Amino acid sequence: MKNKWLLISIAISIIALRCTFTNSRNGSTYKTVIIGSQTWMAENLKTSRYNDGTAIPLVIDADEWSNLTTPGYCWYNNDTSIYTRSEKYGVLYNWYTVNTGKLCPKGWHVPTDSDWITLATYLGGESVAGSKLKETFTYDWKSPNDDATNESGFTALPGGYRLDDGQFDLIGQLGGW
């Protein structure tokens, strides 16, 4: 399946055990958390390099993004003045970047469908897991955000995405992992 957008939010805050690790490639420190039997990053990935040190191409132009058949990343709305300083939303990566298997720091991986199913099952099933993962405030999520409980502590944020045509959409309304 060709999917040209993907926000890698390897996770975002959970209760239980919390600790940190530093990505040796770019020096970013990430919080981690254990949910059930899984350890998740507790914030969004924000790297411009693969775990082997190779640069990931920054793709700003909408036409170029829409025609990509190779890896690329960008910041929401190409706004580096806001989003590179933001600890919240991280980076938007296309599928080709994710599919290299080299996006995450060594020892980590992009969650598989099985990983997400395990997480949802631990939280009581797909019908309730989303609410238990979402940040409760409307500071980041557009109102209403009534169903959010964040009882898991995951604090999922709505970082939006980049469409196949290169446009950006739904920040404040949707998060894609």
C-alpha positions as CSV (number, residue, x, y, z in Angstrom):
1,M,0.0,0.0,0.0
2,K,1.4,3.4,-1.0
3,N,1.1,5.7,1.9
4,K,2.9,8.9,1.5
5,W,2.4,10.3,4.9
6,L,3.1,9.0,8.3
7,L,3.8,10.8,11.5
8,I,6.0,8.6,13.5
9,S,4.9,8.9,17.1
10,I,6.5,5.9,18.4
11,A,4.4,6.7,21.5
12,I,3.5,9.6,23.7
13,S,3.5,9.2,27.5
14,I,2.2,6.3,29.4
15,I,1.9,5.6,33.2
16,A,4.0,2.8,34.8
17,L,7.8,2.9,34.5
18,R,9.2,6.1,32.9
19,C,12.9,6.6,32.0
20,T,14.9,8.2,29.2
21,F,17.4,7.3,26.6
22,T,19.6,9.5,24.3
23,N,19.8,8.8,20.6
24,S,23.5,8.7,20.0
25,R,23.0,9.8,16.4
26,N,21.5,13.2,17.0
27,G,21.7,13.7,20.8
28,S,18.0,13.9,21.3
29,T,16.8,12.5,24.6
30,Y,13.5,10.7,24.6
31,K,11.2,9.7,27.4
32,T,10.1,6.1,27.5
33,V,7.4,4.2,29.2
34,I,6.3,0.6,29.8
35,I,2.7,-0.3,29.0
36,G,1.9,-3.9,29.8
37,S,4.9,-5.9,28.4
38,Q,5.9,-3.2,25.8
39,T,8.3,-0.3,26.1
40,W,7.3,2.7,24.0
41,M,9.0,6.0,23.3
42,A,6.9,8.6,25.2
43,E,7.3,11.4,22.6
44,N,7.5,12.0,18.9
45,L,10.5,11.0,16.9
46,K,12.4,14.0,15.6
47,T,15.3,12.9,13.6
48,S,16.7,13.9,10.2
49,R,19.1,11.0,10.0
50,Y,18.7,7.2,9.8
51,N,20.2,5.1,12.6
52,D,23.3,4.5,10.4
53,G,24.0,8.3,10.2
54,T,22.8,8.8,6.6
55,A,20.7,12.0,6.1
56,I,17.1,11.7,5.3
57,P,16.1,14.1,2.5
58,L,14.1,17.1,3.6
59,V,11.4,17.7,1.1
60,I,9.6,21.0,1.3
61,D,8.1,21.5,-2.2
62,A,4.5,20.1,-2.5
63,D,5.0,18.9,-6.0
64,E,8.2,17.2,-5.2
65,W,6.6,15.5,-2.2
66,S,3.6,14.3,-4.2
67,N,5.9,12.7,-6.8
68,L,8.3,11.0,-4.3
69,T,9.1,7.4,-4.7
70,T,12.0,7.6,-2.3
71,P,12.4,8.6,1.4
72,G,11.7,12.1,2.7
73,Y,10.7,14.0,5.7
74,C,9.3,17.5,6.5
75,W,7.9,19.6,9.3
76,Y,4.2,20.4,9.4
77,N,3.6,23.3,7.0
78,N,7.3,23.4,6.4
79,D,7.4,25.7,9.4
80,T,10.7,25.2,11.0
81,S,10.3,28.3,13.2
82,I,7.6,26.5,15.2
83,Y,7.9,22.8,14.7
84,T,11.6,22.2,15.0
85,R,11.5,23.8,18.4
86,S,8.3,22.0,19.3
87,E,8.8,19.0,21.6
88,K,5.3,18.0,20.8
89,Y,4.7,17.0,17.2
90,G,8.0,15.7,15.9
91,V,8.6,15.1,12.2
92,L,6.4,13.9,9.3
93,Y,8.0,11.0,7.4
94,N,6.8,9.4,4.2
95,W,6.3,5.6,3.9
96,Y,9.5,5.2,2.0
97,T,11.4,6.5,5.0
98,V,9.6,4.3,7.4
99,N,10.0,1.3,5.2
100,T,13.8,1.5,5.2
101,G,13.9,-0.1,8.7
102,K,16.6,2.4,9.7
103,L,14.4,5.3,10.9
104,C,14.3,4.4,14.6
105,P,17.4,4.5,16.9
106,K,19.2,1.2,17.1
107,G,17.3,-1.2,19.4
108,W,13.9,0.4,18.5
109,H,11.5,-0.2,15.6
110,V,8.4,1.4,14.2
111,P,5.4,-0.3,15.8
112,T,3.9,-3.1,13.8
113,D,0.2,-3.9,13.5
114,S,0.8,-6.6,16.1
115,D,2.4,-4.1,18.5
116,W,-0.6,-1.8,18.2
117,I,-3.0,-4.7,18.7
118,T,-1.2,-5.7,21.8
119,L,-1.4,-2.1,23.1
120,A,-5.1,-1.8,22.3
121,T,-5.9,-5.1,23.9
122,Y,-4.0,-4.2,27.0
123,L,-6.1,-1.0,27.2
124,G,-9.4,-2.8,26.9
125,G,-9.8,-3.1,23.1
126,E,-9.9,-0.9,20.1
127,S,-13.2,0.7,20.9
128,V,-11.8,2.3,24.1
129,A,-8.0,2.4,23.5
130,G,-8.1,5.7,21.6
131,S,-9.8,7.6,24.4
132,K,-7.4,6.2,26.9
133,L,-4.4,7.3,24.8
134,K,-5.5,10.9,23.9
135,E,-4.4,14.0,25.7
136,T,-7.4,15.3,27.6
137,F,-7.0,19.1,27.1
138,T,-8.2,21.1,24.1
139,Y,-5.0,23.1,24.0
140,D,-3.7,20.8,21.3
141,W,-6.8,18.9,20.3
142,K,-9.6,21.0,18.8
143,S,-12.7,21.1,20.9
144,P,-14.6,19.0,21.7
145,N,-12.3,16.4,23.0
146,D,-14.9,14.9,25.3
147,D,-14.0,11.3,24.9
148,A,-10.4,11.6,25.9
149,T,-9.4,10.3,29.3
150,N,-5.7,9.7,28.9
151,E,-5.9,7.3,31.7
152,S,-3.0,5.4,30.1
153,G,-0.8,8.5,30.3
154,F,0.1,8.1,26.6
155,T,-1.0,11.7,25.9
156,A,-1.5,11.2,22.1
157,L,-1.3,14.5,20.2
158,P,-2.9,15.5,16.9
159,G,0.1,16.3,14.7
160,G,-1.8,16.2,11.4
161,Y,-0.3,14.8,8.2
162,R,0.9,15.6,4.7
163,L,-1.4,14.5,1.9
164,D,-0.3,12.7,-1.2
165,D,-0.6,16.1,-3.1
166,G,1.9,17.7,-0.7
167,Q,-0.5,19.8,1.2
168,F,-0.8,19.6,5.0
169,D,-4.0,18.9,6.9
170,L,-5.7,18.3,10.3
171,I,-3.2,19.4,12.8
172,G,-5.2,19.7,16.0
173,Q,-7.6,17.1,14.8
174,L,-5.7,13.9,13.8
175,G,-2.6,12.0,14.7
176,G,-1.3,9.2,12.6
177,W,1.1,6.6,13.9
